[in-house]
Amino acid sequence: MAIWTTLLSALAVAAGLMLVAWLLYRETDKASWVDVFWAANLAVLALWYAASQPGDPTRRLLVAVVGGLWGARLAGYLALRVAGVPLTEKQAVASKGDAYRAYQREVSAFVPWFPAKR
């Protein structure tokens, strides 16, 4: 496959995934979804390049496995962080009630530690 065909097809795949990320952002108002799709782009394109390019089959398999797994792992981790934390917070507020709301007010979100004694 010619280099320009490869690059243009990779650009089309990346643009398609980023379009989905933008649509999801518009729906959820969470720009962090871009990070999830960026990592998914890495996985998809690693698989794409390994499958479509000439070269040593062992190295192509290595690119597919390492790039694909790393991108998929990162996308999964980020997706859980983006989509999972608000659900967990909502559940914690509902189950723990006022005590949890007071904890949220008193404890720093950046350095969670025991509440300051007042």
C-alpha angles and dihedrals in degrees: 000000000000117000094242092051090050094048094046093048090049089049090052092051092047092046091049093052091046089051089056089048091051092049090050090049091052090051098045102025089229113127090188089084086079089070091053093052092044089059091044088052089057092053095045095046093046088055091044095051093045092052099041105039128080121240145090108340092220092056092044090052090049091052091048095048099041098039094039096048095042093049093044092048092049093045091050093048093048092045090055090049093048098041103024106051098063090048091051092047091049091050092047092050091049095048100039099035122183096359091061093046089053090049090052091052095048103040125070113244090214098050109025109202138140114304116267115258112245 
